[in-house]
Amino acid sequence: MPDYIYLLENRLSNDQRHALSQVREAAREAGTILFLTGDAVRDLTSGHAVRELEIAVHGNALKLRKTLEKLGGKVWGEDEPSRSLYLCFPGTVRVDLVSTHRVEYPKPGRPVFHPASIQEDLHRRDFTVNSMAISLNEGSFGLLMDPLNGAADIESRTLRLVSNYGFLEEPALLIRATRYRMRLGWELDPRSQVRYENAKNEGVVESLSAHARSQELEQIGHEEEGLKVLRALEAEGWMKFLFPAWTADKADEQKLNALHELAVELLVQGVHADISAAQMQLLTAGLSQKDLAALKKSLLRPGFVEEWNSLDALAASFSKVLLAKQNTASSAGYKLFTSYDPEAILWLGFTTKNPAVQERYREFLKVWPEARQRIPYALMQEMRITPELAGYGDIVQWIFLELIDGKLTTPEEMHAFLEPHSPPAPPPQVTVKRTRGRRGEAKLKEQAFEEEEEEEPMVAEEEMDEMVGDEEEFHLGEGSPKVEIDLERDEEEEPIEEAEGAAETEESEDQNEGEEGEPAPPAPISRPPEPSPKAQLATAGKNKKPRAGIAVKAVQTAAKPKPESKPKPAQAGLATKLARPPMNAVPVPPRAMLGSTMGKRAAALATPANDGKPTKASVKGSGATKSPDKHAAKPAAKAAQGKLKSKPARVITAKPSRHLQKSKPLKVAAKKSAVKAAKKR
């Protein structure tokens, strides 16, 4: 479905849009609603030229007469029974203002009119293609009303009767159907064609009313090709009932063809002339004066007859103005052609014998249009005078007028003429230039960024390397004893707490001894709390796979836990076998503390056995030391106990990594612990 607002704004001429706006203004003042109906809606939808506007008004259209006359409308006639007003606006725009009504036919050709709504008005019309309406009101402008699906018949180019008795009740529809078929090239649908033939054979056209006769006679002159329509009506036998004296033989066919050619040439140059009056003059050229007068008297609109009679006077008036001294310049003559009455221009150009007038017509139609080819569009583009600029059309028109007057012959003159109309140049575009980096610099930055992102996981991996070696033995520096690691864990919590306390006591004693033996190290810089070693191991295990150099051998043992192993005598006074708890319970110290804390733990492991019982240092080295979060270690220990009860224990023996083997603080602490143990013995 097409956009009817677009059609109203683009398919209608400027004069037709102006007339439509004036009628809408009058209806707004009167407080009535109105709709565009009839032939105008059909021609807009089908793509044909719109020759007249029919507007349906809710209420009495005759009450708008005075308002419309003030707005520039000229009354050509009116019909009291149907309360219709026939108007003509400037530019010869014919507007039929009709009150919405319904019709009853007590006798064929004798309609009785009743006020009604727009819906009932559309149902009383002749064909479905004419039973459509477009709203012209503020809130619903452009809305289409199509209760009888006329748009589908327009699509199929079909004429379909609204009422099955249309030809019988209104014989004028027989004449109208013939005229539509000749003008539009459409055909009646099969059922309507059968009804057409039946009504024609029954002779219902004899009941044609005087109002319908006058309307159909005038409509012949308003047709685009009136002679073809006249011949079609004559072939069907309808002219005998309309006006018997008027036949196709009375028309001047040769002059009619010349008139149409001149009208097309004027239309190309922007002169929209209505050929109705001039065409009627040539269609009735062979009628006698008596018959011609009778024909004019029987037409529907007296205003149209007046225009027909005044054609010669309008042409003579235009001839005087065109040849006046103030209009000798080409630009003045062009303005006159494009602003004067189009019908007068058409009739003067067709009938004049004056050589001076003929020369001006030749200039307007042949010479002056060639000057448009010399309009400097390229120069205008360079000077930023584009169609988007306000007043672009006026600038083009001024250049054209200067060219037809023989001015602006050089590019310099054209540039000087256009300079005042050239808009200022836009500000230059600001571009930010970036220095070009050295080759490979971006790649190095990207690699550095990736290394920073991987730094945190790498710390966890290195700590795992420090705690887990490639082999089954765990060495605490050079000369440290070998320790067997068992994954068993005491089920009772009290020994763990005692071991934790003992570890704390031993750690404090070691600190005091360190203060006596050598100067205290500088106070460490305060740092934010680090995550527990257990959490670091868990994170490292989830996020990263162990390196190829780290080998962890898991050996499944029996489901029952092993009995607690007794410590053996120390080898060389430095080693003691300890029962090791599960791997998850071993706190992993940060790398920064490996030199101090791990060294002290190694010294504690090097102390001899006390009567076959594990010492504080052995308990501390067994992995039962208190984690940084004391309260979090107990639930973890309980969870580990539950897991060990249900799953077989795993024994993991590892060899310390290269970081622990080369740790100098660890070696010094081990030696000190060995010397201290020797003194005590």
C-alpha positions as CSV (number, residue, x, y, z in Angstrom):
1,M,0.0,0.0,0.0
2,P,1.6,3.3,-1.0
3,D,2.2,6.1,1.5
4,Y,-0.6,8.5,0.8
5,I,1.0,11.4,2.6
6,Y,3.9,11.1,0.2
7,L,1.5,10.9,-2.8
8,L,-0.3,14.0,-1.6
9,E,2.9,15.9,-1.3
10,N,4.6,14.7,-4.5
11,R,1.9,13.7,-7.0
12,L,-0.1,16.9,-6.8
13,S,1.0,20.1,-8.5
14,N,1.9,23.2,-6.5
15,D,-1.4,24.8,-7.4
16,Q,-3.4,21.7,-6.3
17,R,-1.6,21.5,-3.0
18,H,-2.3,25.2,-2.4
19,A,-6.0,24.7,-3.1
20,L,-6.1,21.7,-0.8
21,S,-4.5,23.7,2.0
22,Q,-7.1,26.5,1.6
23,V,-10.0,24.0,1.8
24,R,-8.5,22.5,4.9
25,E,-8.1,25.9,6.5
26,A,-11.8,26.7,5.8
27,A,-12.9,23.4,7.3
28,R,-10.8,24.0,10.4
29,E,-12.4,27.4,10.9
30,A,-15.9,25.8,10.5
31,G,-15.0,22.8,12.7
32,T,-15.9,20.2,10.1
33,I,-14.0,17.2,8.9
34,L,-13.2,16.4,5.3
35,F,-11.9,13.6,3.1
36,L,-10.3,13.4,-0.4
37,T,-12.5,11.0,-2.4
38,G,-13.5,9.9,-5.9
39,D,-11.3,10.2,-9.0
40,A,-8.4,11.9,-7.2
41,V,-7.8,9.0,-4.8
42,R,-8.0,6.5,-7.7
43,D,-5.6,8.5,-9.9
44,L,-3.1,9.0,-7.0
45,T,-3.1,5.2,-6.3
46,S,-3.0,4.1,-10.0
47,G,-0.4,6.6,-11.1
48,H,-2.6,8.6,-13.5
49,A,-2.6,12.4,-13.7
50,V,-4.9,14.1,-11.2
51,R,-7.1,16.6,-13.1
52,E,-9.6,17.6,-10.4
53,L,-10.1,17.3,-6.6
54,E,-13.3,15.9,-5.1
55,I,-13.6,16.6,-1.3
56,A,-16.3,15.1,0.9
57,V,-17.3,17.3,3.8
58,H,-19.2,16.2,7.0
59,G,-22.1,18.6,7.0
60,N,-23.3,21.2,4.6
61,A,-20.6,22.2,2.1
62,L,-22.5,25.2,0.9
63,K,-21.8,26.9,4.3
64,L,-18.1,27.1,3.4
65,R,-18.7,29.3,0.3
66,K,-17.9,32.7,1.8
67,T,-14.8,31.4,3.6
68,L,-13.5,29.8,0.5
69,E,-14.1,32.9,-1.7
70,K,-12.0,34.9,0.8
71,L,-9.2,32.3,0.5
72,G,-9.0,32.7,-3.3
73,G,-11.5,30.2,-4.5
74,K,-13.8,31.1,-7.3
75,V,-17.3,29.6,-7.4
76,W,-18.1,28.0,-10.7
77,G,-21.4,26.5,-9.7
78,E,-23.4,24.7,-7.0
79,D,-26.1,22.0,-6.7
80,E,-28.7,22.4,-4.0
81,P,-30.1,18.9,-3.8
82,S,-26.7,17.2,-3.2
83,R,-25.4,20.3,-1.4
84,S,-22.3,20.4,-3.6
85,L,-20.1,23.4,-4.4
86,Y,-18.0,23.6,-7.6
87,L,-14.9,25.8,-7.2
88,C,-11.8,26.9,-9.2
89,F,-8.6,28.0,-7.5
90,P,-5.7,29.8,-9.0
91,G,-3.9,27.7,-11.6
92,T,-7.3,26.4,-12.9
93,V,-7.6,23.8,-10.1
94,R,-11.1,22.4,-10.1
95,V,-12.4,21.4,-6.7
96,D,-15.8,19.7,-6.1
97,L,-16.8,20.2,-2.5
98,V,-19.6,17.6,-1.8
99,S,-21.5,17.0,1.4
100,T,-21.4,13.3,2.5
101,H,-24.8,11.7,1.8
102,R,-26.6,8.5,0.8
103,V,-29.0,8.2,-2.2
104,E,-32.3,6.5,-2.7
105,Y,-33.8,5.8,-6.1
106,P,-37.6,5.7,-6.1
107,K,-37.4,5.8,-9.9
108,P,-34.5,5.2,-12.2
109,G,-32.5,8.3,-12.7
110,R,-34.4,10.2,-9.9
111,P,-32.1,10.2,-6.9
112,V,-33.1,11.4,-3.4
113,F,-30.3,12.6,-1.2
114,H,-30.0,12.2,2.6
115,P,-27.2,13.4,4.9
116,A,-25.0,10.6,6.0
117,S,-21.5,9.7,7.3
118,I,-18.4,9.1,5.2
119,Q,-18.9,5.3,5.5
120,E,-22.4,5.5,4.0
121,D,-21.2,8.0,1.4
122,L,-18.5,5.6,0.2
123,H,-21.1,2.8,-0.1
124,R,-23.4,4.8,-2.4
125,R,-20.8,5.5,-5.1
126,D,-20.5,4.0,-8.6
127,F,-17.4,1.7,-8.7
128,T,-15.2,0.3,-6.0
129,V,-12.2,2.1,-7.3
130,N,-14.0,5.4,-6.6
131,S,-15.2,4.3,-3.1
132,M,-11.9,5.2,-1.3
133,A,-11.2,8.2,0.9
134,I,-8.0,9.8,2.3
135,S,-8.4,11.8,5.5
136,L,-7.4,15.4,5.4
137,N,-7.9,16.1,9.1
138,E,-5.1,16.9,11.5
139,G,-5.1,13.8,13.7
140,S,-5.4,11.3,10.8
141,F,-4.0,13.1,7.8
142,G,-3.1,10.6,5.0
143,L,-5.2,7.7,6.5
144,L,-6.9,5.6,3.8
145,M,-10.4,4.4,4.1
146,D,-11.2,1.5,1.7
147,P,-14.3,-0.4,2.9
148,L,-15.0,-2.1,-0.5
149,N,-11.4,-3.1,-1.2
150,G,-11.1,-0.8,-4.1
151,A,-7.3,-0.9,-3.9
152,A,-7.4,-4.6,-5.1
153,D,-9.5,-3.6,-8.1
154,I,-7.0,-0.8,-8.9
155,E,-4.2,-3.4,-8.8
156,S,-6.1,-5.6,-11.2
157,R,-7.3,-2.7,-13.4
158,T,-10.9,-3.7,-12.9
159,L,-14.1,-1.7,-12.8
160,R,-16.6,-3.3,-10.4
161,L,-20.0,-2.0,-9.5
162,V,-20.7,-1.2,-5.8
163,S,-24.4,-2.0,-6.1
164,N,-25.8,-4.8,-8.2
165,Y,-28.5,-2.4,-9.4
166,G,-26.2,0.5,-10.2
167,F,-26.8,0.6,-13.9
168,L,-30.6,0.3,-13.4
169,E,-30.9,2.9,-10.7
170,E,-28.5,5.4,-12.2
171,P,-28.2,5.2,-16.1
172,A,-25.4,7.7,-16.1
173,L,-23.1,4.9,-14.9
174,L,-23.4,3.4,-18.4
175,I,-21.8,6.5,-19.9
176,R,-19.3,6.7,-17.1
177,A,-18.2,3.1,-17.5
178,T,-17.6,3.8,-21.2
179,R,-15.6,6.9,-20.4
180,Y,-13.4,5.1,-17.8
181,R,-12.7,2.2,-20.2
182,M,-11.5,4.6,-22.8
183,R,-9.5,6.9,-20.5
184,L,-7.9,4.3,-18.2
185,G,-7.9,1.2,-20.4
186,W,-9.6,-0.9,-17.7
187,E,-12.4,-3.4,-18.2
188,L,-15.5,-4.3,-16.3
189,D,-15.4,-7.4,-14.2
190,P,-17.5,-10.3,-15.7
191,R,-20.6,-9.7,-13.6
192,S,-20.6,-6.0,-14.1
193,Q,-20.2,-6.5,-17.8
194,V,-23.3,-8.8,-17.9
195,R,-25.3,-6.1,-16.0
196,Y,-24.0,-3.5,-18.4
197,E,-25.3,-5.4,-21.4
198,N,-28.6,-6.1,-19.8
199,A,-29.1,-2.4,-18.8
200,K,-28.1,-1.3,-22.3
201,N,-30.5,-3.6,-24.0
202,E,-33.4,-2.6,-21.7
203,G,-32.9,1.1,-22.7
204,V,-32.6,2.4,-19.1
205,V,-30.4,5.3,-20.5
206,E,-33.7,7.0,-21.5
207,S,-34.2,7.8,-17.8
208,L,-31.1,9.9,-17.7
209,S,-31.6,13.0,-15.5
210,A,-30.8,16.5,-16.6
211,H,-28.2,16.9,-13.9
212,A,-26.4,13.7,-15.0
213,R,-26.6,14.8,-18.6
214,S,-25.0,18.2,-18.0
215,Q,-22.2,16.5,-15.9
216,E,-21.3,13.9,-18.5
217,L,-21.3,16.5,-21.4
218,E,-18.9,18.8,-19.6
219,Q,-16.7,15.8,-18.6
220,I,-15.9,15.2,-22.2
221,G,-14.0,18.5,-22.4
222,H,-12.1,17.7,-19.2
223,E,-10.8,14.4,-20.6
224,E,-7.1,14.4,-21.6
225,E,-8.1,13.0,-25.1
226,G,-11.6,14.3,-25.5
227,L,-11.9,13.2,-29.1
228,K,-11.3,9.6,-28.3
229,V,-13.9,9.6,-25.6
230,L,-16.4,11.4,-27.9
231,R,-16.0,8.7,-30.5
232,A,-16.3,5.9,-27.9
233,L,-19.6,7.4,-26.6
234,E,-20.9,7.9,-30.1
235,A,-20.0,4.2,-30.9
236,E,-22.0,3.0,-27.9
237,G,-25.0,5.2,-28.8
238,W,-24.8,7.4,-25.7
239,M,-24.4,10.7,-27.6
240,K,-28.0,10.4,-28.9
241,F,-29.2,10.8,-25.3
242,L,-26.5,13.4,-24.3
243,F,-26.5,15.8,-27.2
244,P,-27.4,14.4,-30.7
245,A,-26.0,17.4,-32.6
246,W,-22.5,16.9,-31.2
247,T,-20.6,14.2,-33.0
248,A,-16.9,13.4,-33.7
249,D,-17.2,14.8,-37.2
250,K,-17.8,18.3,-35.8
251,A,-14.3,18.3,-34.1
252,D,-11.1,19.7,-35.7
253,E,-8.8,16.7,-35.2
254,Q,-5.7,18.3,-36.8
255,K,-5.8,21.4,-34.5
256,L,-6.5,19.2,-31.5
257,N,-3.3,17.3,-32.2
258,A,-1.3,20.6,-32.5
259,L,-2.9,21.8,-29.3
260,H,-1.8,18.7,-27.4
261,E,1.7,19.0,-28.7
262,L,2.0,22.7,-27.6
263,A,0.6,21.8,-24.2
264,V,3.3,19.1,-23.7
265,E,6.1,21.6,-24.7
266,L,4.8,24.2,-22.2
267,L,4.6,21.5,-19.6
268,V,8.2,20.7,-20.1
269,Q,9.1,24.3,-19.4
270,G,7.0,24.4,-16.3
271,V,3.8,25.9,-17.6
272,H,0.9,23.7,-16.4
273,A,-2.0,24.7,-18.6
274,D,-5.5,23.2,-18.3
275,I,-6.6,22.3,-21.9
276,S,-10.2,21.8,-21.1
277,A,-11.6,25.1,-22.4
278,A,-9.3,25.2,-25.5
279,Q,-10.2,21.5,-26.2
280,M,-13.9,22.2,-26.0
281,Q,-13.4,25.1,-28.5
282,L,-11.9,22.6,-31.0
283,L,-14.2,19.7,-30.2
284,T,-17.2,21.9,-31.1
285,A,-15.6,23.8,-34.0
286,G,-18.1,22.4,-36.5
287,L,-21.3,23.1,-34.5
288,S,-23.6,25.8,-35.5
289,Q,-23.9,28.9,-33.3
290,K,-27.3,27.8,-32.2
291,D,-26.2,24.3,-31.2
292,L,-23.1,25.7,-29.6
293,A,-25.1,28.0,-27.4
294,A,-27.4,25.2,-26.4
295,L,-24.5,23.0,-25.5
296,K,-22.9,25.7,-23.4
297,K,-26.1,26.3,-21.6
298,S,-26.5,22.7,-20.7
299,L,-23.1,22.3,-19.1
300,L,-22.8,21.8,-15.3
301,R,-20.5,24.6,-14.3
302,P,-21.3,28.1,-15.5
303,G,-17.8,29.2,-14.5
304,F,-16.3,26.8,-16.9
305,V,-18.4,28.2,-19.7
306,E,-17.2,31.7,-18.9
307,E,-13.6,30.6,-19.1
308,W,-14.3,29.0,-22.5
309,N,-15.9,32.2,-23.8
310,S,-13.0,34.4,-22.5
311,L,-10.1,32.5,-24.2
312,D,-9.6,35.0,-27.0
313,A,-9.7,38.0,-24.6
314,L,-7.1,36.3,-22.3
315,A,-4.8,35.6,-25.3
316,A,-5.0,39.2,-26.5
317,S,-4.2,40.6,-23.0
318,F,-1.1,38.4,-22.7
319,S,0.1,39.4,-26.2
320,K,0.1,43.1,-25.2
321,V,2.0,42.4,-22.0
322,L,4.6,40.1,-23.7
323,L,5.4,42.8,-26.4
324,A,5.6,45.6,-23.9
325,K,8.9,47.6,-23.6
326,Q,9.6,46.6,-20.0
327,N,9.5,43.0,-21.0
328,T,11.9,43.1,-24.0
329,A,14.7,41.6,-22.0
330,S,14.9,37.8,-22.2
331,S,14.9,37.4,-18.4
332,A,11.7,39.6,-18.1
333,G,10.0,37.6,-20.9
334,Y,10.9,34.3,-19.2
335,K,9.5,35.5,-15.9
336,L,6.3,36.5,-17.7
337,F,5.9,33.1,-19.3
338,T,6.3,31.3,-16.0
339,S,4.0,33.6,-14.0
340,Y,1.1,34.5,-16.3
341,D,-2.2,32.6,-16.7
342,P,-1.3,29.2,-18.2
343,E,-4.5,29.0,-20.2
344,A,-3.9,32.4,-21.8
345,I,-0.3,31.3,-22.7
346,L,-1.6,28.1,-24.3
347,W,-4.3,29.7,-26.3
348,L,-2.1,32.6,-27.5
349,G,0.7,30.3,-28.6
350,F,-1.8,28.2,-30.5
351,T,-3.8,31.0,-32.2
352,T,-1.3,33.9,-32.7
353,K,-0.2,35.0,-36.2
354,N,2.1,37.9,-34.9
355,P,5.8,37.2,-35.9
356,A,7.1,39.0,-32.8
357,V,4.9,36.9,-30.5
358,Q,5.9,33.7,-32.4
359,E,9.6,34.7,-31.9
360,R,9.1,35.0,-28.2
361,Y,7.5,31.6,-28.1
362,R,10.3,30.2,-30.1
363,E,12.9,31.6,-27.6
364,F,10.9,30.3,-24.6
365,L,10.5,26.8,-26.0
366,K,13.8,26.3,-28.0
367,V,16.5,28.9,-27.3
368,W,16.3,29.7,-23.6
369,P,16.3,26.0,-22.5
370,E,19.7,25.6,-24.2
371,A,21.2,28.1,-21.8
372,R,20.6,25.7,-18.9
373,Q,23.4,23.5,-20.4
374,R,25.9,26.4,-19.6
375,I,25.1,26.6,-15.9
376,P,28.5,26.0,-14.1
377,Y,27.5,23.2,-11.8
378,A,31.2,22.1,-11.4
379,L,32.2,25.6,-10.3
380,M,29.3,25.7,-7.9
381,Q,30.4,22.4,-6.4
382,E,33.9,23.8,-5.9
383,M,32.5,26.8,-4.2
384,R,30.4,24.6,-1.9
385,I,27.1,25.7,-3.5
386,T,25.3,22.3,-3.4
387,P,21.7,21.3,-3.5
388,E,21.8,21.0,0.3
389,L,22.4,24.7,0.6
390,A,19.3,26.8,1.4
391,G,18.2,28.8,-1.6
392,Y,20.1,26.6,-4.1
393,G,17.2,26.6,-6.5
394,D,17.0,30.4,-6.5
395,I,20.8,30.7,-7.2
396,V,20.5,28.3,-10.2
397,Q,17.5,30.4,-11.5
398,W,19.5,33.7,-11.2
399,I,22.4,32.2,-13.1
400,F,20.0,31.0,-15.8
401,L,18.5,34.5,-16.2
402,E,21.9,36.1,-16.4
403,L,22.9,33.6,-19.1
404,I,19.8,34.2,-21.3
405,D,20.5,37.9,-21.0
406,G,23.9,37.4,-22.5
407,K,25.9,37.9,-19.3
408,L,28.4,35.7,-17.4
409,T,30.3,34.8,-20.6
410,T,33.7,34.0,-18.8
411,P,34.6,31.8,-15.9
412,E,35.8,34.9,-14.0
413,E,32.4,36.6,-14.3
414,M,30.7,33.4,-13.1
415,H,33.1,33.1,-10.1
416,A,32.5,36.8,-9.2
417,F,28.7,36.3,-9.4
418,L,28.8,33.2,-7.3
419,E,31.2,34.5,-4.7
420,P,28.6,36.3,-2.5
421,H,26.5,33.0,-2.4
422,S,29.4,30.7,-1.5
423,P,29.3,29.6,2.1
424,P,32.4,29.8,4.3
425,A,34.8,26.9,4.1
426,P,34.5,24.4,6.9
427,P,37.2,24.3,9.6
428,P,40.2,22.0,8.8
429,Q,39.9,18.6,10.2
430,V,42.2,18.1,13.1
431,T,44.4,14.9,12.7
432,V,46.5,13.6,15.6
433,K,49.8,12.2,14.3
434,R,51.4,9.5,16.4
435,T,55.1,8.9,16.3
436,R,56.1,5.7,14.6
437,G,57.6,3.2,17.1
438,R,60.7,1.3,16.4
439,R,60.4,-2.1,14.9
440,G,59.7,-4.8,17.5
441,E,58.9,-2.3,20.2
442,A,55.2,-3.1,20.3
443,K,56.1,-6.8,20.4
444,L,58.5,-6.3,23.4
445,K,55.9,-4.4,25.3
446,E,53.4,-7.1,24.7
447,Q,55.8,-9.8,25.9
448,A,56.5,-7.7,29.0
449,F,52.8,-7.4,29.7
450,E,52.4,-11.1,29.4
451,E,55.3,-11.8,31.8
452,E,53.7,-9.5,34.4
453,E,50.4,-11.3,34.1
454,E,52.2,-14.7,34.6
455,E,54.4,-13.5,37.5
456,E,51.9,-14.5,40.2
457,P,51.3,-18.1,39.1
458,M,55.1,-18.5,38.5
459,V,55.7,-17.7,42.2
460,A,53.4,-20.5,43.2
461,E,55.1,-22.9,40.8
462,E,58.5,-22.0,42.2
463,E,57.3,-22.6,45.7
464,M,56.0,-26.0,44.6
465,D,59.5,-26.6,43.2
466,E,61.0,-25.8,46.6
467,M,58.7,-28.2,48.5
468,V,58.5,-31.0,45.9
469,G,61.5,-32.5,44.1
470,D,62.1,-34.9,41.3
471,E,63.0,-37.9,43.4
472,E,61.7,-39.7,46.5
473,E,64.0,-37.9,49.0
474,F,63.6,-34.5,50.6
475,H,66.9,-32.7,51.4
476,L,67.2,-29.6,53.6
477,G,70.3,-28.1,52.1
478,E,73.8,-29.6,52.0
479,G,74.4,-32.3,54.5
480,S,70.9,-32.4,55.8
481,P,69.5,-35.8,56.8
482,K,67.2,-37.8,54.7
483,V,63.6,-37.8,55.9
484,E,60.9,-40.3,55.1
485,I,57.6,-38.7,54.5
486,D,54.5,-40.5,55.5
487,L,51.0,-39.4,54.6
488,E,49.5,-40.7,57.8
489,R,47.9,-38.3,60.2
490,D,46.9,-38.7,63.8
491,E,43.2,-38.9,64.2
492,E,43.3,-37.0,67.5
493,E,43.4,-33.2,67.5
494,E,45.2,-32.7,70.8
495,P,48.7,-33.9,69.7
496,I,48.3,-31.5,66.7
497,E,47.6,-28.6,69.1
498,E,50.5,-29.6,71.3
499,A,52.8,-29.8,68.3
500,E,51.6,-26.4,67.2
501,G,52.4,-25.0,70.6
502,A,55.7,-26.7,70.8
503,A,56.6,-25.3,67.4
504,E,55.7,-21.8,68.5
505,T,57.9,-22.2,71.6
506,E,60.8,-23.6,69.7
507,E,60.5,-20.8,67.1
508,S,60.6,-18.2,69.9
509,E,63.7,-19.9,71.5
510,D,65.4,-19.9,68.2
511,Q,64.7,-16.2,67.8
512,N,66.2,-15.5,71.2
513,E,69.3,-17.5,70.5
514,G,69.7,-15.7,67.2
515,E,69.6,-12.4,69.1
516,E,72.4,-13.6,71.5
517,G,74.6,-15.1,68.8
518,E,74.5,-12.5,66.1
519,P,73.0,-9.0,65.6
520,A,69.3,-9.0,64.9
521,P,68.3,-8.5,61.2
522,P,66.6,-5.3,60.2
523,A,62.9,-5.0,60.8
524,P,61.0,-6.3,57.8
525,I,59.0,-3.9,55.7
526,S,55.3,-4.2,56.4
527,R,53.4,-5.8,53.6
528,P,49.8,-6.7,53.1
529,P,48.9,-10.1,54.4
530,E,49.8,-12.8,52.0
531,P,47.6,-15.8,51.3
532,S,48.3,-18.9,53.3
533,P,50.8,-21.4,51.7
534,K,48.0,-24.0,51.6
535,A,45.9,-21.6,49.5
536,Q,48.8,-20.8,47.2
537,L,49.4,-24.5,46.6
538,A,45.7,-25.0,45.9
539,T,45.7,-22.1,43.5
540,A,48.8,-23.2,41.8
541,G,47.5,-26.7,41.4
542,K,44.3,-25.5,39.8
543,N,45.6,-22.9,37.5
544,K,48.9,-24.4,36.4
545,K,50.1,-27.8,35.5
546,P,53.3,-29.0,37.2
547,R,56.5,-28.5,35.3
548,A,58.2,-31.3,33.5
549,G,61.0,-31.1,36.1
550,I,58.6,-31.9,39.0
551,A,57.9,-35.5,39.3
552,V,55.4,-36.6,41.9
553,K,55.0,-40.3,42.4
554,A,51.8,-41.5,44.0
555,V,51.8,-45.0,45.5
556,Q,48.5,-46.3,46.8
557,T,48.8,-48.2,50.1
558,A,46.4,-50.2,52.1
559,A,43.2,-48.6,53.2
560,K,44.1,-48.9,56.9
561,P,46.5,-46.2,58.1
562,K,50.0,-47.3,59.0
563,P,51.0,-47.5,62.7
564,E,52.9,-44.6,63.9
565,S,56.6,-45.2,63.2
566,K,59.1,-44.8,66.0
567,P,62.0,-42.5,65.5
568,K,65.3,-44.3,64.8
569,P,68.6,-43.2,66.3
570,A,70.0,-40.1,64.7
571,Q,72.5,-40.7,61.9
572,A,75.7,-38.8,62.5
573,G,73.7,-36.8,65.2
574,L,71.9,-34.9,62.5
575,A,68.9,-37.0,61.2
576,T,65.7,-38.3,62.8
577,K,62.9,-40.1,61.0
578,L,59.6,-38.4,61.5
579,A,56.1,-39.4,60.7
580,R,55.0,-36.9,58.1
581,P,51.4,-35.7,57.9
582,P,49.5,-35.3,54.6
583,M,50.9,-33.0,51.9
584,N,48.0,-30.5,52.2
585,A,48.8,-29.9,55.9
586,V,52.4,-28.8,55.2
587,P,52.6,-25.0,55.3
588,V,54.6,-23.6,52.4
589,P,56.4,-20.4,53.5
590,P,56.8,-17.6,51.0
591,R,60.0,-17.3,49.0
592,A,61.2,-14.3,51.0
593,M,61.2,-16.3,54.2
594,L,63.0,-19.4,53.0
595,G,66.4,-18.1,54.2
596,S,65.2,-17.6,57.8
597,T,62.2,-19.8,58.7
598,M,63.2,-22.9,56.7
599,G,66.8,-22.6,58.0
600,K,65.5,-22.8,61.6
601,R,63.2,-25.7,60.8
602,A,66.2,-27.5,59.3
603,A,68.2,-26.9,62.4
604,A,65.4,-28.2,64.5
605,L,65.3,-31.4,62.4
606,A,69.0,-31.9,63.0
607,T,68.7,-32.3,66.8
608,P,69.2,-35.8,68.3
609,A,66.4,-38.0,69.6
610,N,65.3,-37.8,73.2
611,D,64.8,-41.4,74.5
612,G,63.1,-42.5,71.3
613,K,60.5,-39.7,71.4
614,P,60.0,-37.1,68.7
615,T,61.4,-33.7,69.8
616,K,59.7,-30.4,69.4
617,A,61.6,-29.8,66.4
618,S,60.6,-33.1,64.9
619,V,57.0,-32.4,65.6
620,K,57.5,-29.0,64.1
621,G,59.1,-30.4,61.0
622,S,56.5,-33.0,60.6
623,G,54.2,-30.5,59.1
624,A,51.9,-30.0,62.1
625,T,53.0,-26.4,62.5
626,K,50.3,-23.8,62.9
627,S,49.3,-22.2,59.6
628,P,49.1,-18.4,59.3
629,D,45.4,-18.8,60.0
630,K,45.1,-20.8,63.1
631,H,41.3,-21.2,63.0
632,A,41.4,-22.2,59.3
633,A,43.9,-25.0,59.9
634,K,41.7,-27.1,62.2
635,P,38.8,-27.5,59.7
636,A,41.3,-28.3,57.0
637,A,42.9,-31.0,59.3
638,K,39.5,-32.5,60.0
639,A,38.7,-32.6,56.3
640,A,42.0,-34.3,55.6
641,Q,41.3,-36.8,58.3
642,G,37.9,-37.6,56.7
643,K,39.5,-38.0,53.4
644,L,42.2,-40.4,54.8
645,K,39.6,-42.5,56.4
646,S,37.7,-43.1,53.1
647,K,40.6,-43.2,50.6
648,P,43.9,-45.1,50.7
649,A,46.9,-43.0,51.8
650,R,49.4,-41.8,49.3
651,V,53.1,-41.5,50.0
652,I,54.9,-38.7,48.2
653,T,58.6,-38.3,48.6
654,A,60.3,-35.4,47.0
655,K,63.7,-33.9,46.6
656,P,64.0,-30.2,47.3
657,S,64.5,-28.0,44.3
658,R,67.6,-26.1,43.4
659,H,66.4,-23.0,45.3
660,L,66.6,-24.9,48.7
661,Q,69.9,-26.6,47.8
662,K,71.6,-23.3,47.1
663,S,70.0,-21.3,50.0
664,K,72.9,-19.9,52.0
665,P,70.8,-18.9,55.1
666,L,69.5,-22.5,55.3
667,K,73.1,-23.8,55.4
668,V,74.2,-21.4,58.2
669,A,71.1,-22.2,60.3
670,A,71.7,-25.9,59.9
671,K,75.3,-25.7,61.0
672,K,74.4,-23.5,64.1
673,S,71.7,-26.0,65.1
674,A,74.2,-28.9,64.8
675,V,76.8,-27.1,67.0
676,K,74.2,-26.2,69.6
677,A,73.0,-29.8,69.8
678,A,76.6,-31.0,70.2
679,K,77.2,-28.6,73.2
680,K,74.1,-29.8,74.9
681,R,75.2,-33.5,74.7
